[in-house]
Amino acid sequence: MVLVRLNPWQEFNAIQRQLNRLLDESFVPAKELDRSFIRVPAAELQETSDTVSI
């Protein structure tokens, strides 16, 4: 029988890698953009005097 050490952060690291890969694929490649342009995903925001909501 092989003993495997439990690493509780392993699942979090895997999720982080998947999210990074997903977000990297959704952006326009940097070589086609001006370096001063900030790449962010599209979102619909509603702003009131008290809050900003998605």
CHARMM-style PDB file with segment names, atoms N, HN, CA, C and O in Angstrom:
ATOM      1  N   MET     1       0.851  -1.178   0.000  1.00  0.00      PROA
ATOM      2  CA  MET     1       0.000   0.000   0.000  1.00  0.00      PROA
ATOM      3  C   MET     1       0.895   1.240   0.000  1.00  0.00      PROA
ATOM      4  O   MET     1       1.904   1.293   0.704  1.00  0.00      PROA
ATOM      5  N   VAL     2       0.511   2.229  -0.797  1.00  0.00      PROA
ATOM      6  HN  VAL     2      -0.308   2.186  -1.370  1.00  0.00      PROA
ATOM      7  CA  VAL     2       1.265   3.469  -0.906  1.00  0.00      PROA
ATOM      8  C   VAL     2       0.565   4.549  -0.092  1.00  0.00      PROA
ATOM      9  O   VAL     2      -0.643   4.750  -0.221  1.00  0.00      PROA
ATOM     10  N   LEU     3       1.319   5.232   0.736  1.00  0.00      PROA
ATOM     11  HN  LEU     3       2.300   5.068   0.841  1.00  0.00      PROA
ATOM     12  CA  LEU     3       0.772   6.343   1.510  1.00  0.00      PROA
ATOM     13  C   LEU     3       0.966   7.635   0.727  1.00  0.00      PROA
ATOM     14  O   LEU     3       2.042   7.901   0.191  1.00  0.00      PROA
ATOM     15  N   VAL     4      -0.092   8.428   0.674  1.00  0.00      PROA
ATOM     16  HN  VAL     4      -0.966   8.212   1.109  1.00  0.00      PROA
ATOM     17  CA  VAL     4      -0.042   9.705  -0.027  1.00  0.00      PROA
ATOM     18  C   VAL     4      -0.303  10.804   0.986  1.00  0.00      PROA
ATOM     19  O   VAL     4      -1.299  10.776   1.709  1.00  0.00      PROA
ATOM     20  N   ARG     5       0.602  11.773   1.031  1.00  0.00      PROA
ATOM     21  HN  ARG     5       1.412  11.795   0.444  1.00  0.00      PROA
ATOM     22  CA  ARG     5       0.451  12.871   1.980  1.00  0.00      PROA
ATOM     23  C   ARG     5      -0.660  13.804   1.501  1.00  0.00      PROA
ATOM     24  O   ARG     5      -0.696  14.191   0.333  1.00  0.00      PROA
ATOM     25  N   LEU     6      -1.567  14.159   2.413  1.00  0.00      PROA
ATOM     26  HN  LEU     6      -1.538  13.844   3.362  1.00  0.00      PROA
ATOM     27  CA  LEU     6      -2.670  15.048   2.098  1.00  0.00      PROA
ATOM     28  C   LEU     6      -2.163  16.477   1.983  1.00  0.00      PROA
ATOM     29  O   LEU     6      -1.490  16.982   2.882  1.00  0.00      PROA
ATOM     30  N   ASN     7      -2.489  17.115   0.883  1.00  0.00      PROA
ATOM     31  HN  ASN     7      -3.037  16.705   0.154  1.00  0.00      PROA
ATOM     32  CA  ASN     7      -2.155  18.517   0.684  1.00  0.00      PROA
ATOM     33  C   ASN     7      -3.470  19.264   0.493  1.00  0.00      PROA
ATOM     34  O   ASN     7      -4.034  19.238  -0.601  1.00  0.00      PROA
ATOM     35  N   PRO     8      -3.975  19.938   1.543  1.00  0.00      PROA
ATOM     36  CA  PRO     8      -5.280  20.599   1.430  1.00  0.00      PROA
ATOM     37  C   PRO     8      -5.288  21.738   0.410  1.00  0.00      PROA
ATOM     38  O   PRO     8      -6.362  22.128  -0.049  1.00  0.00      PROA
ATOM     39  N   TRP     9      -4.138  22.279   0.044  1.00  0.00      PROA
ATOM     40  HN  TRP     9      -3.266  21.963   0.417  1.00  0.00      PROA
ATOM     41  CA  TRP     9      -4.070  23.392  -0.907  1.00  0.00      PROA
ATOM     42  C   TRP     9      -4.042  22.916  -2.354  1.00  0.00      PROA
ATOM     43  O   TRP     9      -4.154  23.730  -3.271  1.00  0.00      PROA
ATOM     44  N   GLN    10      -3.897  21.626  -2.571  1.00  0.00      PROA
ATOM     45  HN  GLN    10      -3.807  20.965  -1.827  1.00  0.00      PROA
ATOM     46  CA  GLN    10      -3.798  21.104  -3.929  1.00  0.00      PROA
ATOM     47  C   GLN    10      -5.043  21.430  -4.754  1.00  0.00      PROA
ATOM     48  O   GLN    10      -4.921  21.818  -5.916  1.00  0.00      PROA
ATOM     49  N   GLU    11      -6.228  21.283  -4.181  1.00  0.00      PROA
ATOM     50  HN  GLU    11      -6.327  20.968  -3.237  1.00  0.00      PROA
ATOM     51  CA  GLU    11      -7.462  21.583  -4.906  1.00  0.00      PROA
ATOM     52  C   GLU    11      -7.565  23.077  -5.207  1.00  0.00      PROA
ATOM     53  O   GLU    11      -8.002  23.457  -6.293  1.00  0.00      PROA
ATOM     54  N   PHE    12      -7.170  23.920  -4.268  1.00  0.00      PROA
ATOM     55  HN  PHE    12      -6.814  23.612  -3.386  1.00  0.00      PROA
ATOM     56  CA  PHE    12      -7.207  25.361  -4.504  1.00  0.00      PROA
ATOM     57  C   PHE    12      -6.242  25.751  -5.620  1.00  0.00      PROA
ATOM     58  O   PHE    12      -6.569  26.588  -6.461  1.00  0.00      PROA
ATOM     59  N   ASN    13      -5.072  25.155  -5.630  1.00  0.00      PROA
ATOM     60  HN  ASN    13      -4.806  24.475  -4.947  1.00  0.00      PROA
ATOM     61  CA  ASN    13      -4.100  25.441  -6.688  1.00  0.00      PROA
ATOM     62  C   ASN    13      -4.637  25.009  -8.052  1.00  0.00      PROA
ATOM     63  O   ASN    13      -4.437  25.704  -9.048  1.00  0.00      PROA
ATOM     64  N   ALA    14      -5.316  23.867  -8.098  1.00  0.00      PROA
ATOM     65  HN  ALA    14      -5.479  23.302  -7.289  1.00  0.00      PROA
ATOM     66  CA  ALA    14      -5.882  23.393  -9.355  1.00  0.00      PROA
ATOM     67  C   ALA    14      -6.978  24.338  -9.841  1.00  0.00      PROA
ATOM     68  O   ALA    14      -7.052  24.638 -11.033  1.00  0.00      PROA
ATOM     69  N   ILE    15      -7.820  24.805  -8.938  1.00  0.00      PROA
ATOM     70  HN  ILE    15      -7.760  24.561  -7.970  1.00  0.00      PROA
ATOM     71  CA  ILE    15      -8.878  25.744  -9.307  1.00  0.00      PROA
ATOM     72  C   ILE    15      -8.279  27.056  -9.796  1.00  0.00      PROA
ATOM     73  O   ILE    15      -8.754  27.629 -10.777  1.00  0.00      PROA
ATOM     74  N   GLN    16      -7.238  27.534  -9.118  1.00  0.00      PROA
ATOM     75  HN  GLN    16      -6.852  27.069  -8.322  1.00  0.00      PROA
ATOM     76  CA  GLN    16      -6.588  28.773  -9.529  1.00  0.00      PROA
ATOM     77  C   GLN    16      -5.990  28.648 -10.929  1.00  0.00      PROA
ATOM     78  O   GLN    16      -6.107  29.569 -11.738  1.00  0.00      PROA
ATOM     79  N   ARG    17      -5.349  27.511 -11.220  1.00  0.00      PROA
ATOM     80  HN  ARG    17      -5.254  26.763 -10.563  1.00  0.00      PROA
ATOM     81  CA  ARG    17      -4.784  27.300 -12.556  1.00  0.00      PROA
ATOM     82  C   ARG    17      -5.879  27.289 -13.618  1.00  0.00      PROA
ATOM     83  O   ARG    17      -5.704  27.853 -14.698  1.00  0.00      PROA
ATOM     84  N   GLN    18      -7.017  26.642 -13.311  1.00  0.00      PROA
ATOM     85  HN  GLN    18      -7.159  26.184 -12.434  1.00  0.00      PROA
ATOM     86  CA  GLN    18      -8.117  26.589 -14.271  1.00  0.00      PROA
ATOM     87  C   GLN    18      -8.701  27.973 -14.513  1.00  0.00      PROA
ATOM     88  O   GLN    18      -8.999  28.323 -15.655  1.00  0.00      PROA
ATOM     89  N   LEU    19      -8.868  28.765 -13.463  1.00  0.00      PROA
ATOM     90  HN  LEU    19      -8.626  28.482 -12.535  1.00  0.00      PROA
ATOM     91  CA  LEU    19      -9.386  30.127 -13.621  1.00  0.00      PROA
ATOM     92  C   LEU    19      -8.415  30.994 -14.403  1.00  0.00      PROA
ATOM     93  O   LEU    19      -8.830  31.772 -15.262  1.00  0.00      PROA
ATOM     94  N   ASN    20      -7.134  30.868 -14.116  1.00  0.00      PROA
ATOM     95  HN  ASN    20      -6.797  30.237 -13.418  1.00  0.00      PROA
ATOM     96  CA  ASN    20      -6.136  31.638 -14.862  1.00  0.00      PROA
ATOM     97  C   ASN    20      -6.167  31.283 -16.336  1.00  0.00      PROA
ATOM     98  O   ASN    20      -6.087  32.167 -17.189  1.00  0.00      PROA
ATOM     99  N   ARG    21      -6.282  29.995 -16.646  1.00  0.00      PROA
ATOM    100  HN  ARG    21      -6.347  29.277 -15.953  1.00  0.00      PROA
ATOM    101  CA  ARG    21      -6.332  29.561 -18.038  1.00  0.00      PROA
ATOM    102  C   ARG    21      -7.592  30.086 -18.719  1.00  0.00      PROA
ATOM    103  O   ARG    21      -7.540  30.522 -19.869  1.00  0.00      PROA
ATOM    104  N   LEU    22      -8.728  30.047 -18.011  1.00  0.00      PROA
ATOM    105  HN  LEU    22      -8.770  29.693 -17.077  1.00  0.00      PROA
ATOM    106  CA  LEU    22      -9.985  30.546 -18.563  1.00  0.00      PROA
ATOM    107  C   LEU    22      -9.904  32.039 -18.850  1.00  0.00      PROA
ATOM    108  O   LEU    22     -10.320  32.479 -19.922  1.00  0.00      PROA
ATOM    109  N   LEU    23      -9.381  32.823 -17.922  1.00  0.00      PROA
ATOM    110  HN  LEU    23      -9.043  32.466 -17.052  1.00  0.00      PROA
ATOM    111  CA  LEU    23      -9.292  34.265 -18.109  1.00  0.00      PROA
ATOM    112  C   LEU    23      -8.259  34.628 -19.165  1.00  0.00      PROA
ATOM    113  O   LEU    23      -8.463  35.582 -19.915  1.00  0.00      PROA
ATOM    114  N   ASP    24      -7.166  33.899 -19.242  1.00  0.00      PROA
ATOM    115  HN  ASP    24      -7.000  33.124 -18.632  1.00  0.00      PROA
ATOM    116  CA  ASP    24      -6.158  34.176 -20.271  1.00  0.00      PROA
ATOM    117  C   ASP    24      -6.725  33.944 -21.666  1.00  0.00      PROA
ATOM    118  O   ASP    24      -6.388  34.674 -22.598  1.00  0.00      PROA
ATOM    119  N   GLU    25      -7.578  32.940 -21.820  1.00  0.00      PROA
ATOM    120  HN  GLU    25      -7.851  32.347 -21.063  1.00  0.00      PROA
ATOM    121  CA  GLU    25      -8.146  32.631 -23.126  1.00  0.00      PROA
ATOM    122  C   GLU    25      -9.210  33.634 -23.542  1.00  0.00      PROA
ATOM    123  O   GLU    25      -9.460  33.798 -24.736  1.00  0.00      PROA
ATOM    124  N   SER    26      -9.849  34.315 -22.579  1.00  0.00      PROA
ATOM    125  HN  SER    26      -9.646  34.182 -21.609  1.00  0.00      PROA
ATOM    126  CA  SER    26     -10.937  35.230 -22.909  1.00  0.00      PROA
ATOM    127  C   SER    26     -10.449  36.618 -23.278  1.00  0.00      PROA
ATOM    128  O   SER    26     -11.235  37.432 -23.762  1.00  0.00      PROA
ATOM    129  N   PHE    27      -9.180  36.908 -23.064  1.00  0.00      PROA
ATOM    130  HN  PHE    27      -8.542  36.246 -22.671  1.00  0.00      PROA
ATOM    131  CA  PHE    27      -8.640  38.220 -23.382  1.00  0.00      PROA
ATOM    132  C   PHE    27      -8.057  38.248 -24.785  1.00  0.00      PROA
ATOM    133  O   PHE    27      -7.682  37.217 -25.343  1.00  0.00      PROA
ATOM    134  N   VAL    28      -7.992  39.429 -25.331  1.00  0.00      PROA
ATOM    135  HN  VAL    28      -8.297  40.267 -24.878  1.00  0.00      PROA
ATOM    136  CA  VAL    28      -7.332  39.628 -26.620  1.00  0.00      PROA
ATOM    137  C   VAL    28      -5.829  39.511 -26.391  1.00  0.00      PROA
ATOM    138  O   VAL    28      -5.326  40.036 -25.398  1.00  0.00      PROA
ATOM    139  N   PRO    29      -5.108  38.850 -27.266  1.00  0.00      PROA
ATOM    140  CA  PRO    29      -3.658  38.727 -27.075  1.00  0.00      PROA
ATOM    141  C   PRO    29      -2.984  40.095 -26.952  1.00  0.00      PROA
ATOM    142  O   PRO    29      -3.323  41.031 -27.676  1.00  0.00      PROA
ATOM    143  N   ALA    30      -2.035  40.197 -26.037  1.00  0.00      PROA
ATOM    144  HN  ALA    30      -1.760  39.437 -25.449  1.00  0.00      PROA
ATOM    145  CA  ALA    30      -1.384  41.470 -25.727  1.00  0.00      PROA
ATOM    146  C   ALA    30      -0.603  42.020 -26.905  1.00  0.00      PROA
ATOM    147  O   ALA    30      -0.448  43.236 -27.015  1.00  0.00      PROA
ATOM    148  N   LYS    31      -0.101  41.159 -27.799  1.00  0.00      PROA
ATOM    149  HN  LYS    31      -0.228  40.171 -27.710  1.00  0.00      PROA
ATOM    150  CA  LYS    31       0.705  41.645 -28.912  1.00  0.00      PROA
ATOM    151  C   LYS    31      -0.117  42.493 -29.882  1.00  0.00      PROA
ATOM    152  O   LYS    31       0.445  43.280 -30.643  1.00  0.00      PROA
ATOM    153  N   GLU    32      -1.452  42.339 -29.861  1.00  0.00      PROA
ATOM    154  HN  GLU    32      -1.909  41.699 -29.242  1.00  0.00      PROA
ATOM    155  CA  GLU    32      -2.308  43.100 -30.761  1.00  0.00      PROA
ATOM    156  C   GLU    32      -2.815  44.389 -30.125  1.00  0.00      PROA
ATOM    157  O   GLU    32      -3.523  45.158 -30.775  1.00  0.00      PROA
ATOM    158  N   LEU    33      -2.467  44.635 -28.873  1.00  0.00      PROA
ATOM    159  HN  LEU    33      -1.892  44.010 -28.345  1.00  0.00      PROA
ATOM    160  CA  LEU    33      -2.994  45.784 -28.161  1.00  0.00      PROA
ATOM    161  C   LEU    33      -1.907  46.789 -27.839  1.00  0.00      PROA
ATOM    162  O   LEU    33      -0.721  46.463 -27.786  1.00  0.00      PROA
ATOM    163  N   ASP    34      -2.336  48.003 -27.628  1.00  0.00      PROA
ATOM    164  HN  ASP    34      -3.300  48.269 -27.670  1.00  0.00      PROA
ATOM    165  CA  ASP    34      -1.440  49.026 -27.100  1.00  0.00      PROA
ATOM    166  C   ASP    34      -1.116  48.646 -25.652  1.00  0.00      PROA
ATOM    167  O   ASP    34      -1.999  48.190 -24.926  1.00  0.00      PROA
ATOM    168  N   ARG    35       0.099  48.823 -25.237  1.00  0.00      PROA
ATOM    169  HN  ARG    35       0.816  49.194 -25.827  1.00  0.00      PROA
ATOM    170  CA  ARG    35       0.522  48.428 -23.883  1.00  0.00      PROA
ATOM    171  C   ARG    35      -0.200  49.222 -22.791  1.00  0.00      PROA
ATOM    172  O   ARG    35      -0.267  48.762 -21.651  1.00  0.00      PROA
ATOM    173  N   SER    36      -0.740  50.399 -23.110  1.00  0.00      PROA
ATOM    174  HN  SER    36      -0.686  50.773 -24.036  1.00  0.00      PROA
ATOM    175  CA  SER    36      -1.436  51.196 -22.102  1.00  0.00      PROA
ATOM    176  C   SER    36      -2.880  50.726 -21.902  1.00  0.00      PROA
ATOM    177  O   SER    36      -3.552  51.169 -20.971  1.00  0.00      PROA
ATOM    178  N   PHE    37      -3.357  49.832 -22.771  1.00  0.00      PROA
ATOM    179  HN  PHE    37      -2.811  49.472 -23.527  1.00  0.00      PROA
ATOM    180  CA  PHE    37      -4.726  49.339 -22.677  1.00  0.00      PROA
ATOM    181  C   PHE    37      -4.814  48.254 -21.612  1.00  0.00      PROA
ATOM    182  O   PHE    37      -4.026  47.309 -21.636  1.00  0.00      PROA
ATOM    183  N   ILE    38      -5.750  48.369 -20.684  1.00  0.00      PROA
ATOM    184  HN  ILE    38      -6.390  49.137 -20.665  1.00  0.00      PROA
ATOM    185  CA  ILE    38      -5.933  47.374 -19.624  1.00  0.00      PROA
ATOM    186  C   ILE    38      -6.977  46.374 -20.094  1.00  0.00      PROA
ATOM    187  O   ILE    38      -8.075  46.757 -20.496  1.00  0.00      PROA
ATOM    188  N   ARG    39      -6.636  45.102 -20.042  1.00  0.00      PROA
ATOM    189  HN  ARG    39      -5.744  44.791 -19.715  1.00  0.00      PROA
ATOM    190  CA  ARG    39      -7.537  44.052 -20.496  1.00  0.00      PROA
ATOM    191  C   ARG    39      -8.418  43.589 -19.348  1.00  0.00      PROA
ATOM    192  O   ARG    39      -7.911  43.129 -18.325  1.00  0.00      PROA
ATOM    193  N   VAL    40      -9.723  43.704 -19.505  1.00  0.00      PROA
ATOM    194  HN  VAL    40     -10.135  44.078 -20.336  1.00  0.00      PROA
ATOM    195  CA  VAL    40     -10.679  43.240 -18.505  1.00  0.00      PROA
ATOM    196  C   VAL    40     -11.842  42.557 -19.214  1.00  0.00      PROA
ATOM    197  O   VAL    40     -12.181  42.925 -20.339  1.00  0.00      PROA
ATOM    198  N   PRO    41     -12.452  41.571 -18.574  1.00  0.00      PROA
ATOM    199  CA  PRO    41     -13.612  40.929 -19.190  1.00  0.00      PROA
ATOM    200  C   PRO    41     -14.816  41.879 -19.186  1.00  0.00      PROA
ATOM    201  O   PRO    41     -14.910  42.764 -18.336  1.00  0.00      PROA
ATOM    202  N   ALA    42     -15.722  41.694 -20.127  1.00  0.00      PROA
ATOM    203  HN  ALA    42     -15.646  40.975 -20.818  1.00  0.00      PROA
ATOM    204  CA  ALA    42     -16.919  42.527 -20.209  1.00  0.00      PROA
ATOM    205  C   ALA    42     -17.853  42.231 -19.041  1.00  0.00      PROA
ATOM    206  O   ALA    42     -17.986  41.081 -18.620  1.00  0.00      PROA
ATOM    207  N   ALA    43     -18.492  43.264 -18.523  1.00  0.00      PROA
ATOM    208  HN  ALA    43     -18.384  44.197 -18.865  1.00  0.00      PROA
ATOM    209  CA  ALA    43     -19.452  43.098 -17.441  1.00  0.00      PROA
ATOM    210  C   ALA    43     -20.495  44.196 -17.546  1.00  0.00      PROA
ATOM    211  O   ALA    43     -20.192  45.310 -17.972  1.00  0.00      PROA
ATOM    212  N   GLU    44     -21.721  43.880 -17.158  1.00  0.00      PROA
ATOM    213  HN  GLU    44     -21.967  42.974 -16.811  1.00  0.00      PROA
ATOM    214  CA  GLU    44     -22.775  44.874 -17.119  1.00  0.00      PROA
ATOM    215  C   GLU    44     -22.909  45.353 -15.680  1.00  0.00      PROA
ATOM    216  O   GLU    44     -23.226  44.568 -14.786  1.00  0.00      PROA
ATOM    217  N   LEU    45     -22.669  46.632 -15.460  1.00  0.00      PROA
ATOM    218  HN  LEU    45     -22.412  47.269 -16.186  1.00  0.00      PROA
ATOM    219  CA  LEU    45     -22.733  47.208 -14.127  1.00  0.00      PROA
ATOM    220  C   LEU    45     -23.858  48.220 -14.060  1.00  0.00      PROA
ATOM    221  O   LEU    45     -24.146  48.922 -15.029  1.00  0.00      PROA
ATOM    222  N   GLN    46     -24.485  48.281 -12.902  1.00  0.00      PROA
ATOM    223  HN  GLN    46     -24.250  47.711 -12.115  1.00  0.00      PROA
ATOM    224  CA  GLN    46     -25.491  49.305 -12.650  1.00  0.00      PROA
ATOM    225  C   GLN    46     -25.029  50.102 -11.451  1.00  0.00      PROA
ATOM    226  O   GLN    46     -24.734  49.542 -10.395  1.00  0.00      PROA
ATOM    227  N   GLU    47     -24.967  51.410 -11.616  1.00  0.00      PROA
ATOM    228  HN  GLU    47     -25.207  51.866 -12.473  1.00  0.00      PROA
ATOM    229  CA  GLU    47     -24.475  52.272 -10.551  1.00  0.00      PROA
ATOM    230  C   GLU    47     -25.615  53.148 -10.053  1.00  0.00      PROA
ATOM    231  O   GLU    47     -26.309  53.800 -10.833  1.00  0.00      PROA
ATOM    232  N   THR    48     -25.791  53.146  -8.742  1.00  0.00      PROA
ATOM    233  HN  THR    48     -25.227  52.616  -8.109  1.00  0.00      PROA
ATOM    234  CA  THR    48     -26.731  54.069  -8.098  1.00  0.00      PROA
ATOM    235  C   THR    48     -25.922  54.971  -7.188  1.00  0.00      PROA
ATOM    236  O   THR    48     -24.700  54.847  -7.116  1.00  0.00      PROA
ATOM    237  N   SER    49     -26.574  55.853  -6.512  1.00  0.00      PROA
ATOM    238  HN  SER    49     -27.567  55.954  -6.571  1.00  0.00      PROA
ATOM    239  CA  SER    49     -25.838  56.767  -5.625  1.00  0.00      PROA
ATOM    240  C   SER    49     -25.214  56.030  -4.440  1.00  0.00      PROA
ATOM    241  O   SER    49     -24.266  56.527  -3.830  1.00  0.00      PROA
ATOM    242  N   ASP    50     -25.746  54.834  -4.107  1.00  0.00      PROA
ATOM    243  HN  ASP    50     -26.516  54.430  -4.602  1.00  0.00      PROA
ATOM    244  CA  ASP    50     -25.241  54.096  -2.950  1.00  0.00      PROA
ATOM    245  C   ASP    50     -24.367  52.901  -3.307  1.00  0.00      PROA
ATOM    246  O   ASP    50     -23.433  52.580  -2.572  1.00  0.00      PROA
ATOM    247  N   THR    51     -24.659  52.235  -4.433  1.00  0.00      PROA
ATOM    248  HN  THR    51     -25.418  52.496  -5.029  1.00  0.00      PROA
ATOM    249  CA  THR    51     -23.971  50.983  -4.736  1.00  0.00      PROA
ATOM    250  C   THR    51     -23.629  50.853  -6.216  1.00  0.00      PROA
ATOM    251  O   THR    51     -24.133  51.588  -7.066  1.00  0.00      PROA
ATOM    252  N   VAL    52     -22.771  49.911  -6.483  1.00  0.00      PROA
ATOM    253  HN  VAL    52     -22.362  49.314  -5.792  1.00  0.00      PROA
ATOM    254  CA  VAL    52     -22.487  49.454  -7.839  1.00  0.00      PROA
ATOM    255  C   VAL    52     -22.748  47.958  -7.836  1.00  0.00      PROA
ATOM    256  O   VAL    52     -22.144  47.229  -7.050  1.00  0.00      PROA
ATOM    257  N   SER    53     -23.642  47.486  -8.705  1.00  0.00      PROA
ATOM    258  HN  SER    53     -24.133  48.078  -9.344  1.00  0.00      PROA
ATOM    259  CA  SER    53     -23.982  46.063  -8.715  1.00  0.00      PROA
ATOM    260  C   SER    53     -23.791  45.487 -10.104  1.00  0.00      PROA
ATOM    261  O   SER    53     -23.828  46.194 -11.111  1.00  0.00      PROA
ATOM    262  N   ILE    54     -23.585  44.175 -10.124  1.00  0.00      PROA
ATOM    263  HN  ILE    54     -23.555  43.601  -9.307  1.00  0.00      PROA
ATOM    264  CA  ILE    54     -23.386  43.449 -11.372  1.00  0.00      PROA
ATOM    265  C   ILE    54     -24.704  42.901 -11.850  1.00  0.00      PROA
ATOM    266  OT1 ILE    54     -24.760  42.251 -12.893  1.00  0.00      PROA
TER     267      ILE     54
END
